[in-house]
């Protein structure tokens, strides 16, 4: 049995589902192949909420992409008639001159992003959950336009809207291998050979398995997230509490996302350590969350945001897939004109999904993109 497509997308997590949407709205005959179910919790596109921010401390070159992504989030909300975004604001904390504080200021200054300086003495009055914080931080910055997005809901919305435009989806189907030959690519998956003019691979932690020819130096790490049942649940809602990213002086940064009235289970304030987890294989990762890991989250939360502290009542394991420089990698497979790979997003990528889907659609259908992504090319690793 053989089917023929304009584009096949492997992996329907954040980026693959967004690519499926962007391709289908351009009229492409497109197939998405996903090894799990849509919105599954075995990769890097789950967890109930993901921070959206514009003052990008990682690199100011991301800001134009973020602005395009923000428009894309509004578009998919309208198309799916589903609320995906919550603009609760984001509080950054750190030491003067630190990577986070300096980077946030640089991006805000370069692109005119609104930021409020919050004096430490006023912090508890403005955001009660941070009153009596004992974490030594000299500066707090608040980005009122930031907030969070719902990941599982977003992926289902991308796929549902794409299917309305004619996209086809194969769930619970693992790709065995693919072969590029002349004017086509053959994808062998679940006993079926699918033929396509263009192949887009968004396999997340499985990138090395699905695209060994790409040869990008990505590493998967195990990350633990928890949901805290706050002792003051009213103050911990998105009406009073912003999302936060705190660059601790001793230890990796802590991030958190408040509760909200439209929250899907698990409930509570979501928290996680934004740092280097243990290296893992996506097919053999330890998916248990151990007592010492939840105890560490509880202890850090008590120091950073004592007003929202409490026991961790739910937890999960996810993965980061990072490049050596922490930036995404989006490019053709070397010597290929038909296979595009996008990866290295985990840790800070979900917010970009609509614009990544857009640029992948442009590359697949037009051969290039007008979006400013030169700094994300794969050959930067060859030059290192």
C-alpha positions in Angstrom: 0.0 0.0 0.0 1.4 3.4 -1.0 0.0 6.9 -0.4 1.4 10.2 -1.9 1.5 13.6 -0.1 2.8 17.1 -0.6 4.3 17.0 3.0 4.6 14.5 5.8 5.2 15.7 9.3 6.8 13.3 11.7 6.0 14.1 15.4 2.8 16.0 16.4 4.0 17.7 19.6 4.1 21.4 19.8 6.1 22.2 16.6 4.8 19.3 14.5 1.2 20.0 15.2 1.7 23.7 14.5 3.4 22.8 11.2 0.5 20.6 10.3 -1.9 23.5 10.9 0.2 26.0 8.9 0.7 23.5 6.0 -3.0 22.6 5.8 -4.1 26.3 5.8 -1.9 26.8 2.8 -3.7 24.1 0.9 -1.0 21.4 1.1 -2.0 17.7 1.1 -0.4 16.8 4.4 -0.1 13.8 6.7 1.0 13.9 10.3 2.4 10.8 12.0 2.6 10.6 15.8 3.9 7.6 17.7 1.7 8.3 20.7 -1.8 9.9 21.0 -2.4 13.5 20.3 -1.3 15.6 23.4 0.4 12.6 25.1 2.6 13.0 28.2 5.6 11.0 27.2 7.7 13.7 25.5 8.2 17.4 26.0 4.9 19.0 25.1 2.8 18.4 28.2 2.5 19.7 31.7 -0.7 21.8 31.7 1.0 25.2 31.2 4.0 26.8 29.6 5.3 30.3 30.1 5.0 32.9 27.3 7.3 35.9 27.6 8.7 38.5 25.2 11.7 40.1 27.0 13.9 37.2 26.0 17.1 36.9 28.1 18.4 34.0 26.1 19.0 36.1 23.0 17.3 39.3 21.7 17.2 37.7 18.1 14.3 35.6 19.4 12.0 38.6 20.0 10.9 39.1 16.3 9.9 35.4 16.2 8.0 35.8 19.5 6.0 38.7 18.2 5.1 36.6 15.2 4.2 33.7 17.5 2.0 36.0 19.6 -0.1 36.7 16.5 -0.2 33.0 15.7 -1.5 32.2 19.2 -4.4 34.7 18.7 -5.1 33.1 15.3 -5.3 29.6 16.5 -7.5 30.7 19.5 -9.9 32.2 17.1 -9.8 29.3 14.6 -10.3 26.7 17.3 -12.6 28.8 19.5 -10.5 27.6 22.5 -8.8 29.8 25.1 -5.1 28.9 25.2 -3.4 32.0 26.6 -3.5 33.6 30.1 -1.9 37.1 30.4 -1.1 37.1 34.1 2.3 38.7 33.7 5.7 37.4 34.6 8.0 38.3 37.5 11.8 37.9 36.9 14.1 37.9 39.9 17.9 37.8 40.1 21.1 39.7 41.0 22.0 42.9 39.3 24.0 42.1 36.2 23.1 38.4 36.2 22.3 36.6 32.9 18.5 36.8 33.4 18.3 40.4 34.6 20.8 41.8 32.1 19.3 39.8 29.2 15.7 40.8 30.0 16.7 44.5 30.2 18.6 44.2 26.9 15.7 42.7 25.0 13.2 45.1 26.5 15.4 48.1 25.5 16.1 46.9 22.0 12.5 46.1 21.2 10.5 48.5 23.4 9.0 45.8 25.6 7.1 47.1 28.6 8.8 46.3 31.9 8.1 47.4 35.5 10.9 47.7 38.0 9.6 46.3 41.3 11.4 47.4 44.5 12.0 44.6 46.9 10.3 46.6 49.7 7.1 46.8 47.5 7.2 43.2 46.3 5.0 41.7 48.9 2.4 44.4 48.6 2.1 44.0 44.9 2.4 40.2 44.8 1.6 38.8 48.3 2.9 35.3 47.6 6.5 36.7 47.4 6.3 38.6 50.7 8.9 37.4 53.1 10.9 35.7 50.4 14.3 34.8 51.8 16.0 34.2 48.4 18.8 36.8 48.0 17.8 38.8 44.9 18.7 42.4 44.3 16.3 43.1 41.3 12.8 42.2 40.3 11.4 43.0 36.9 7.7 42.5 35.9 6.6 41.9 32.3 2.8 42.6 32.2 2.3 41.3 28.7 3.7 37.9 29.5 1.8 34.9 30.9 1.3 31.2 30.0 -0.2 29.0 27.3 -1.9 25.6 27.7 0.2 23.0 25.9 -2.1 19.9 25.5 -5.0 22.1 24.6 -2.9 23.9 22.0 -1.7 20.7 20.3 -5.2 19.4 20.1 -6.4 22.7 18.7 -3.6 22.8 16.0 -4.5 19.2 14.9 -8.3 19.7 15.0 -8.1 22.9 12.9 -5.7 21.3 10.5 -8.0 18.3 10.0 -10.8 20.7 9.2 -8.6 22.0 6.4 -8.0 18.5 5.1 -4.9 17.2 7.0 -4.7 13.5 7.7 -3.3 12.1 11.0 -1.9 8.7 12.0 -1.7 8.3 15.7 0.1 5.5 17.6 2.3 4.9 14.6 6.1 4.7 15.0 8.3 5.6 12.0 10.6 2.8 11.1 12.8 4.7 8.7 12.7 7.1 5.7 14.6 7.2 2.4 15.1 10.2 0.1 15.3 9.2 -3.6 15.2 11.8 -6.4 12.0 13.8 -6.3 10.4 12.0 -3.4 10.9 10.7 0.1 9.5 7.4 1.3 8.4 7.1 4.9 8.0 3.6 6.3 5.7 3.6 9.3 3.4 1.0 10.8 3.7 -1.4 7.8 2.7 1.3 5.3 4.9 3.2 2.9 4.0 6.8 2.5 5.5 8.9 -0.3 6.0 12.6 -0.1 7.5 15.6 -1.9 8.7 17.1 1.4 9.4 15.6 4.9 9.4 17.7 8.1 10.7 16.0 11.2 9.7 17.4 14.6 10.5 14.4 16.8 11.5 16.2 20.0 13.6 13.8 22.2 13.4 11.2 19.4 15.2 13.4 16.9 18.4 11.4 16.8 16.3 8.2 16.2 14.2 9.8 13.4 16.9 11.8 11.8 20.4 10.4 12.4 21.5 12.0 9.1 21.0 15.5 10.6 23.9 15.0 12.9 23.1 17.8 15.4 24.6 17.5 18.8 21.5 17.4 21.0 21.2 16.0 24.5 18.1 14.8 26.3 17.8 15.4 30.0 15.2 14.3 32.5 13.3 17.1 34.2 10.8 17.0 37.1 7.8 19.3 37.5 5.4 19.5 40.5 2.1 21.1 41.4 1.9 22.7 44.8 -1.3 22.8 46.8 -0.8 26.3 48.2 -1.7 27.2 51.8 -3.3 30.4 50.4 -5.0 29.3 47.2 -6.6 32.7 46.6 -3.3 34.5 46.4 -1.9 31.8 44.2 -4.4 32.3 41.4 -3.5 34.1 38.1 -5.7 37.0 39.3 -3.2 37.9 42.0 0.0 35.9 41.3 2.1 36.2 38.1 4.2 33.5 36.5 7.7 33.8 37.7 11.3 33.0 36.8 13.8 33.4 39.6 17.5 33.1 39.0 18.7 31.9 42.3 22.3 32.8 43.4 22.9 29.3 44.7 21.4 26.6 42.5 19.5 26.5 39.2 16.6 28.9 38.4 13.1 28.1 39.6 10.1 28.9 37.5 6.4 28.8 38.5 3.0 29.3 37.0 -0.1 30.2 39.1 -3.4 28.3 39.3 -6.3 29.5 37.1 -10.0 29.0 36.9 -9.7 27.0 33.6 -7.0 24.7 34.8 -7.1 21.1 33.8 -5.8 18.5 36.3 -3.4 18.4 38.0 -4.3 21.4 40.0 -2.1 23.8 41.9 0.9 26.1 41.3 3.2 24.5 38.8 6.9 24.7 39.6 10.1 23.3 38.1 13.8 23.7 38.2 15.1 25.2 35.0 18.5 23.4 34.9 20.6 20.6 33.8 18.8 17.3 34.6 20.3 13.9 34.2 21.0 12.7 30.6 18.4 10.2 29.5 17.1 8.1 26.6 13.5 8.9 25.8 12.6 5.2 25.5 14.2 4.2 28.9 13.8 7.3 31.0 12.9 6.9 34.7 9.4 8.3 34.8 9.0 8.0 38.5 9.2 11.1 40.6 11.1 10.4 43.8 10.5 11.7 47.3 13.7 13.7 47.5 12.8 15.5 44.2 9.4 16.7 45.5 11.0 17.7 48.8 13.6 19.8 46.9 10.8 21.6 45.0 8.9 22.3 48.2 11.9 23.7 50.0 12.9 26.0 47.1 9.3 27.2 46.8 9.2 28.0 50.5 12.3 30.2 50.1 11.2 31.9 46.8 7.4 32.3 47.1 6.4 31.4 50.7 2.9 32.7 50.2 2.2 30.1 47.6 4.2 27.3 49.3 2.7 24.0 50.3 3.0 20.3 49.6 3.6 18.9 46.1 0.4 17.0 45.5 1.1 16.0 41.9 4.3 15.6 39.8 5.5 14.5 36.4 8.6 13.9 34.4 9.3 15.5 31.1 12.4 16.0 29.0 14.6 18.9 27.7 16.3 18.3 24.3 19.0 20.9 24.1 21.8 21.9 21.8 25.2 22.9 23.2 24.5 26.6 22.9 20.9 26.3 24.1 19.5 27.7 20.8 17.0 25.8 18.5 18.2 24.1 15.4 16.1 24.3 12.2 17.6 23.3 8.9 17.6 20.9 6.0 19.4 17.6 6.4 22.8 18.0 4.8 22.8 17.5 1.0 19.0 17.2 1.1 16.4 19.4 -0.6 13.4 17.5 0.7 13.9 16.8 4.4 13.8 19.5 7.1 14.5 18.9 10.8 13.5 21.2 13.8 14.7 20.4 17.3 16.4 21.5 20.4 13.3 23.4 21.7 12.9 21.9 25.1 13.4 24.2 28.0 12.2 27.4 26.3 10.6 26.5 23.0 6.9 25.8 23.4 5.9 29.5 23.2 7.3 29.7 19.7 5.1 26.9 18.2 2.9 29.0 15.9 5.9 30.7 14.2 8.0 27.5 14.1 5.1 25.9 12.3 4.9 28.8 9.9 8.6 28.8 9.0 8.6 25.0 8.5 5.6 25.3 6.2 7.5 28.0 4.2 10.6 25.9 3.9 8.6 22.8 2.8 6.5 24.6 0.3 8.7 27.4 -1.0 12.2 26.1 -0.2 13.1 28.9 2.2 11.6 31.2 4.8 11.6 35.0 5.1 11.6 34.8 8.9 14.8 35.7 10.7 16.2 32.3 11.6 19.7 32.4 10.2 21.1 32.0 13.8 19.4 28.7 14.1 21.1 26.9 11.2 22.7 23.5 11.8 26.0 24.4 10.3 26.9 26.6 13.3 28.0 23.3 15.0 30.3 22.5 12.1 32.0 25.9 12.5 32.5 25.5 16.3 
